[in-house]
Amino acid sequence: MSPRHPLSTGHRGNNSHFWGGLILLIVLALSIRWAKAPIQPFQSPQSSLPSIPTVITAQQPQIVQPPLISYATPIPRVEDRNLVAIIQTEKPPVVSPVQYTQAATFPRTIPSYWKFVSATPPVNALLLGPDGIVWGATERGLVKIAGGQITFLSKANGTFPAENATSLIHDGRALWVGTFEGLYRSFDGFSFQKFAKIDGLANDMIWSLAFDGLILWAGTQGGVSFLTPGGRFESVDKKTSNGGLADIWIGAMQKIGKWIFCGNDDGLSIWDTTIIAANPSAWTTLDMFASNLAHNWILALTVWQNKIWAGTPKGLCRLDTPIEQLFTGTTPSWEVFNKNRGLPSDRVDAVAANESSIWAGTPEGLCRYKNGTFKTLGLSEGLLASDVRALMTASDTIWVGTSAGIQALNLLAFE
Amino acid sequence: MPRTSVIFPILAIVLVLAVLWFGLGRASGKIVIGVIGPLTGTASPYGSAHRNGIKLAVDQLNSAGGINGKLIEGVFVDDANNKIAAAELCRDLIYKNGAVSIIGGITSDNTMNIQRICEKARIPVLTAVSTNPFITRVNFKYSFRCLSDDDIQATKLAQYTTGVMNLRRVAIIHDSNKYGSQGARTYAAVAKSMGQNIVGNEYYEAGAVNFKTQLEKIKATNPDGLLVWGLVHEGALAVRQARELGIDIPIFGSDGIAPSTLLDLAGPAAEGIVLSFPYNPAQGGERGKIFIEAFRKAFGNEPDSFAAHGYDAMMLIAQAIRNSAGDGPSIRDALSRITVYDGVTGRGGFDATGNETRSVELAQVKGGKFVPLSQGGSL
């Protein structure tokens, strides 16, 4: 007969119930304690701004296998081999104009030409979907702005599968979200399908996205990838392109005609996608050593007035040489706009254009270039933080993402 | 059921739950510092020394009670000198482990891929080894370096090779990565401005073991000096093969070939090489002596530049955390205020771009040892 436990009251039955219950409670407590991922919930920056109106959707993110996707021709090729058959698809819907309701309360220090202001985690990208919904990719998940209501989707609240979001694009049917844990597609804004290296992506860390009306392009930590009709990604890196792609971190991308512009840290690599990627003659790279490009790191790209504009750590650079000539040995010519020319900072993290202006997001404010002159908006003009990390133009509105939040500039009121 | 029989189990449960809730889990009060470097592969001599220097600093800080009452948890990860791995590990350290600062990487390629993630996540990164000037020349707010960069090293080498060694026809062999290519480019620009001709410029891929093709081309240019800018494993083999091919001219090199493994890998061929030498133990004074003793005791060998700079990096991060709210942006702000510090590597400081301000020494391999030129190394 075993000795009795000191806590025993003399009844063996009670004793076993106690220990059984205690073990169950410990298991329960451990389960509760470690059930959630160890994430610090986002804390709103200390300011007089209203707290984030968070709407948590009940539906949990779903990770499912990607179904077959179809595209119209042409499909770029990495190597000279046959791809799966091409199936016709519908055209992307027309983007409709959006009306956004101004939030009810603003500090008086925010001028009225800002028609929308909300504190969020640091913003990495902004997108206006064809359904009029504005999406923000942030360091703590997604922000959805629709009808004046803001919904925050995050891993912490169980509504988004990744810790952060870096990039956004809409292909007319679905929202694509680049994260550091993979590429996600959502048709409804609630469920997310994951694409990763297993699906052919060059790397799970997505830095940039582009859509040319037919093909989805993903700039990753390990090269550039594009979605084929078979629902799988093909990838190109320095090795498969035989050195054509100068380096593999793809910070920004832009598709113009048959060319895909891949901004990396050895310059701007351009691929003529009518030629297989493995052929080095399909590529040319513009860098700071062979041209007057301000810096090799390409942080942002856009097109304005039929010219490529690149944001770099040393200025906003406009490519003045026609693209065709770049493949015939012509030395590229860049017009460089930096602090000396009126930018608030040399570094340009984001660029966007509307009809009359090009906008640059810098660590020291938002800057508009119009009719040959720069105008800067900083904290005193109502920016929540001076570091403009993301930009998006939409009709008469400029959407701005900073480390402190998202806001929309009413151009009609601002002018 | 007697009342006491109910009270004791309840008390026990409350006690267990309280211990679990307050005493365990992530809120244990540790400050996570991520350390990235190669711990395997040919670049592991740098990563291992770097890790040991940082580990010693962490142990000393924790023995003294940690920082602001919290212990430091150094999370050491092995990127195997692969820049994609470095980026993925940095992501995990920040978003999964909750690192508030990153120390790393070792090669400039890797550090560049780390620093872009840190800038996005607003987590400061301090490299104690990478010397490509671009790292602090990209206007990134969260990037710092506590080692003289290639601009400083190349200038010092060019001044010495033109002014003292009187070399006029120099050939370069360098690693094709961003450390080697930018270092060679920087040296060539500086040396040309000082009247030196660069008569040959050859490169090799990381992991190369045979350099004879490049060295034959270099030999044909009839240089009077050979610069090796790369990492120690390949650099040592290049030096040895140069001597085997009868290239009997002064050889000089970057800090990448300065680990003590050069002496083993190159053997007698290393004798006489002049090197950029960022760590002169004499510069650390009494603080440096204590560090060397502690390092010997902990690891049984002598600390090199990478261990000493790693130690200083951890102490600089600790100092910044002490003077901050403990989050990434405030640690970054505190780091940027350190314009002067006294470390085991001597007196240094950050400029407005986060770059190290001090100059660098040169040393010569003499009698199988690195001898600083200021302490007797000479041609």
Interface residues (C-beta under 8 A of the other chain):
Chain A: L7 T9 H11 N14 F18 G21 L22 L25 I26 A29 L30 R33 W34 P38 Q40 P122 N124 E139 E163 N164 T166 F180 N203 D204 M205 Q221 G222 I248 W249 G251 D265 F289 H295 N296 W297 P313 K314 S345 D346 R347 P363 S403
Chain B: M1 P2 T4 S5 F8 P9 A12 I13 V16 L17 L20 W21 L24 G25 R26 I84 A87 E88 R91 Y95 K96 G98 M112 N113 R116 I117 K120 A121 R122 F134 R137 V138 N139 F140 K141 R185
